[in-house]
Amino acid sequence: MYPHERSLVKKYAKDPFVIIGVNSDKKARLKTAMKKNGITWRSFWDGGNTRGPIARKWGVSGWPTIYVLDAKGVIRYKSVRGKSMDKAIETLLAEMKEKKADKEEEKKAPKKKAKF
């Protein structure tokens, strides 16, 4: 799993994309695992068990659980991995680019004056 996540961080380094990790391992094990697996993204410790406050709030019952959120923070995909995760990310990035292009077009369009 970590090699794929590392590849995503590298692939989307110039895009509005981040990975946020949540981990329930013991703190000592977490630090070792992060170093060993090259985890460079922000990762939060959730109390050392699967019943931590973050897991409870997000309805996580086991690890790994993956959520892909859009730019507004809405969960759009859950439990996607591998190529399914890649597709989810690319879909959301394409939506963002399309919305940005639409806004830029609106700015360029001449404004019509109201006739009275």
Phi and psi in degrees as GROMACS dihedral restraints (atoms count N, CA, C in turn):
[ dihedral_restraints ]
;  ai    aj    ak    al  type     phi  dphi    fc
    3     4     5     6     1   -63.0    20    10
    4     5     6     7     1   -38.4    20    10
    6     7     8     9     1   -59.0    20    10
    7     8     9    10     1   -39.0    20    10
    9    10    11    12     1   -65.9    20    10
   10    11    12    13     1   -43.9    20    10
   12    13    14    15     1   -62.8    20    10
   13    14    15    16     1   -41.1    20    10
   15    16    17    18     1   -61.6    20    10
   16    17    18    19     1   -39.0    20    10
   18    19    20    21     1   -65.9    20    10
   19    20    21    22     1   -33.7    20    10
   21    22    23    24     1   -68.6    20    10
   22    23    24    25     1   -41.8    20    10
   24    25    26    27     1   -58.5    20    10
   25    26    27    28     1   -43.8    20    10
   27    28    29    30     1   -68.9    20    10
   28    29    30    31     1   -46.8    20    10
   30    31    32    33     1   -62.1    20    10
   31    32    33    34     1   -39.3    20    10
   33    34    35    36     1  -106.1    20    10
   34    35    36    37     1    25.1    20    10
   36    37    38    39     1   -57.8    20    10
   37    38    39    40     1   -30.5    20    10
   39    40    41    42     1   -98.6    20    10
   40    41    42    43     1     4.7    20    10
   42    43    44    45     1  -106.3    20    10
   43    44    45    46     1   163.5    20    10
   45    46    47    48     1   -76.8    20    10
   46    47    48    49     1    77.1    20    10
   48    49    50    51     1  -141.7    20    10
   49    50    51    52     1   135.2    20    10
   51    52    53    54     1  -142.0    20    10
   52    53    54    55     1   154.7    20    10
   54    55    56    57     1  -110.5    20    10
   55    56    57    58     1   135.6    20    10
   57    58    59    60     1  -124.2    20    10
   58    59    60    61     1   124.8    20    10
   60    61    62    63     1  -101.8    20    10
   61    62    63    64     1   150.0    20    10
   63    64    65    66     1  -130.1    20    10
   64    65    66    67     1   130.6    20    10
   66    67    68    69     1  -132.1    20    10
   67    68    69    70     1   141.0    20    10
   69    70    71    72     1  -114.2    20    10
   70    71    72    73     1    11.9    20    10
   72    73    74    75     1   -67.7    20    10
   73    74    75    76     1   165.9    20    10
   75    76    77    78     1   -61.6    20    10
   76    77    78    79     1   147.2    20    10
   78    79    80    81     1   -54.9    20    10
   79    80    81    82     1   -44.1    20    10
   81    82    83    84     1   -61.9    20    10
   82    83    84    85     1   -42.3    20    10
   84    85    86    87     1   -67.4    20    10
   85    86    87    88     1   -38.1    20    10
   87    88    89    90     1   -61.1    20    10
   88    89    90    91     1   -48.1    20    10
   90    91    92    93     1   -61.0    20    10
   91    92    93    94     1   -42.1    20    10
   93    94    95    96     1   -64.3    20    10
   94    95    96    97     1   -45.4    20    10
   96    97    98    99     1   -64.0    20    10
   97    98    99   100     1   -39.3    20    10
   99   100   101   102     1   -63.3    20    10
  100   101   102   103     1   -43.7    20    10
  102   103   104   105     1   -67.8    20    10
  103   104   105   106     1   -47.7    20    10
  105   106   107   108     1   -61.8    20    10
  106   107   108   109     1   -39.0    20    10
  108   109   110   111     1   -95.6    20    10
  109   110   111   112     1     4.6    20    10
  111   112   113   114     1    64.9    20    10
  112   113   114   115     1    38.8    20    10
  114   115   116   117     1   -81.2    20    10
  115   116   117   118     1   110.5    20    10
  117   118   119   120     1  -105.8    20    10
  118   119   120   121     1    -9.4    20    10
  120   121   122   123     1   -87.1    20    10
  121   122   123   124     1   161.4    20    10
  123   124   125   126     1   -59.9    20    10
  124   125   126   127     1   133.4    20    10
  126   127   128   129     1  -139.0    20    10
  127   128   129   130     1   133.0    20    10
  129   130   131   132     1  -106.0    20    10
  130   131   132   133     1   142.5    20    10
  132   133   134   135     1   -91.3    20    10
  133   134   135   136     1   132.7    20    10
  135   136   137   138     1  -113.1    20    10
  136   137   138   139     1    44.3    20    10
  138   139   140   141     1    85.9    20    10
  139   140   141   142     1     4.0    20    10
  141   142   143   144     1    82.5    20    10
  142   143   144   145     1     7.9    20    10
  144   145   146   147     1  -155.4    20    10
  145   146   147   148     1   171.2    20    10
  147   148   149   150     1   -80.0    20    10
  148   149   150   151     1     7.0    20    10
  150   151   152   153     1  -112.6    20    10
  151   152   153   154     1    25.5    20    10
  153   154   155   156     1   -69.3    20    10
  154   155   156   157     1   170.4    20    10
  156   157   158   159     1   -63.0    20    10
  157   158   159   160     1   -36.1    20    10
  159   160   161   162     1   -69.8    20    10
  160   161   162   163     1   -46.9    20    10
  162   163   164   165     1   -59.9    20    10
  163   164   165   166     1   -42.6    20    10
  165   166   167   168     1   -63.5    20    10
  166   167   168   169     1   -46.2    20    10
  168   169   170   171     1   -62.7    20    10
  169   170   171   172     1   -37.2    20    10
  171   172   173   174     1   -94.0    20    10
  172   173   174   175     1     1.1    20    10
  174   175   176   177     1    72.2    20    10
  175   176   177   178     1    31.2    20    10
  177   178   179   180     1   -85.8    20    10
  178   179   180   181     1   127.0    20    10
  180   181   182   183     1  -110.0    20    10
  181   182   183   184     1    -8.6    20    10
  183   184   185   186     1  -166.7    20    10
  184   185   186   187     1   162.6    20    10
  186   187   188   189     1  -111.3    20    10
  187   188   189   190     1   146.3    20    10
  189   190   191   192     1   -82.1    20    10
  190   191   192   193     1   145.1    20    10
  192   193   194   195     1  -121.2    20    10
  193   194   195   196     1   130.5    20    10
  195   196   197   198     1  -118.9    20    10
  196   197   198   199     1   128.1    20    10
  198   199   200   201     1  -118.3    20    10
  199   200   201   202     1   137.4    20    10
  201   202   203   204     1  -114.3    20    10
  202   203   204   205     1   117.7    20    10
  204   205   206   207     1  -104.0    20    10
  205   206   207   208     1   150.7    20    10
  207   208   209   210     1   -87.1    20    10
  208   209   210   211     1  -175.5    20    10
  210   211   212   213     1   -63.2    20    10
  211   212   213   214     1   -20.9    20    10
  213   214   215   216     1   -93.6    20    10
  214   215   216   217     1     0.4    20    10
  216   217   218   219     1    85.6    20    10
  217   218   219   220     1    14.6    20    10
  219   220   221   222     1   -89.0    20    10
  220   221   222   223     1   130.5    20    10
  222   223   224   225     1   -67.7    20    10
  223   224   225   226     1   118.3    20    10
  225   226   227   228     1  -106.9    20    10
  226   227   228   229     1   -25.8    20    10
  228   229   230   231     1  -141.2    20    10
  229   230   231   232     1   145.5    20    10
  231   232   233   234     1  -135.7    20    10
  232   233   234   235     1   141.1    20    10
  234   235   236   237     1    60.0    20    10
  235   236   237   238     1    37.8    20    10
  237   238   239   240     1   -97.6    20    10
  238   239   240   241     1   144.0    20    10
  240   241   242   243     1  -141.7    20    10
  241   242   243   244     1   163.2    20    10
  243   244   245   246     1    55.8    20    10
  244   245   246   247     1  -131.5    20    10
  246   247   248   249     1   -63.9    20    10
  247   248   249   250     1   -30.1    20    10
  249   250   251   252     1   -66.1    20    10
  250   251   252   253     1   -37.9    20    10
  252   253   254   255     1   -67.6    20    10
  253   254   255   256     1   -43.0    20    10
  255   256   257   258     1   -58.0    20    10
  256   257   258   259     1   -44.8    20    10
  258   259   260   261     1   -63.7    20    10
  259   260   261   262     1   -41.9    20    10
  261   262   263   264     1   -61.1    20    10
  262   263   264   265     1   -46.3    20    10
  264   265   266   267     1   -63.9    20    10
  265   266   267   268     1   -45.6    20    10
  267   268   269   270     1   -64.1    20    10
  268   269   270   271     1   -37.4    20    10
  270   271   272   273     1   -62.3    20    10
  271   272   273   274     1   -46.7    20    10
  273   274   275   276     1   -67.8    20    10
  274   275   276   277     1   -39.3    20    10
  276   277   278   279     1   -65.0    20    10
  277   278   279   280     1   -38.4    20    10
  279   280   281   282     1   -64.1    20    10
  280   281   282   283     1   -40.9    20    10
  282   283   284   285     1   -61.0    20    10
  283   284   285   286     1   -43.0    20    10
  285   286   287   288     1   -63.4    20    10
  286   287   288   289     1   -43.6    20    10
  288   289   290   291     1   -64.7    20    10
  289   290   291   292     1   -38.5    20    10
  291   292   293   294     1   -65.2    20    10
  292   293   294   295     1   -44.0    20    10
  294   295   296   297     1   -63.9    20    10
  295   296   297   298     1   -39.1    20    10
  297   298   299   300     1   -64.7    20    10
  298   299   300   301     1   -42.6    20    10
  300   301   302   303     1   -64.1    20    10
  301   302   303   304     1   -40.4    20    10
  303   304   305   306     1   -61.7    20    10
  304   305   306   307     1   -42.2    20    10
  306   307   308   309     1   -64.9    20    10
  307   308   309   310     1   -39.6    20    10
  309   310   311   312     1   -65.6    20    10
  310   311   312   313     1   -37.8    20    10
  312   313   314   315     1   -65.0    20    10
  313   314   315   316     1   -40.7    20    10
  315   316   317   318     1   -60.9    20    10
  316   317   318   319     1   -38.8    20    10
  318   319   320   321     1   -66.3    20    10
  319   320   321   322     1   -36.0    20    10
  321   322   323   324     1   -78.9    20    10
  322   323   324   325     1   -25.8    20    10
  324   325   326   327     1   -66.3    20    10
  325   326   327   328     1   136.3    20    10
  327   328   329   330     1   -66.2    20    10
  328   329   330   331     1   140.8    20    10
  330   331   332   333     1   -89.8    20    10
  331   332   333   334     1   135.6    20    10
  333   334   335   336     1   -89.1    20    10
  334   335   336   337     1   138.4    20    10
  336   337   338   339     1   -84.9    20    10
  337   338   339   340     1   140.1    20    10
  339   340   341   342     1   -72.2    20    10
  340   341   342   343     1   139.0    20    10
  342   343   344   345     1  -101.6    20    10
  343   344   345   346     1   135.1    20    10
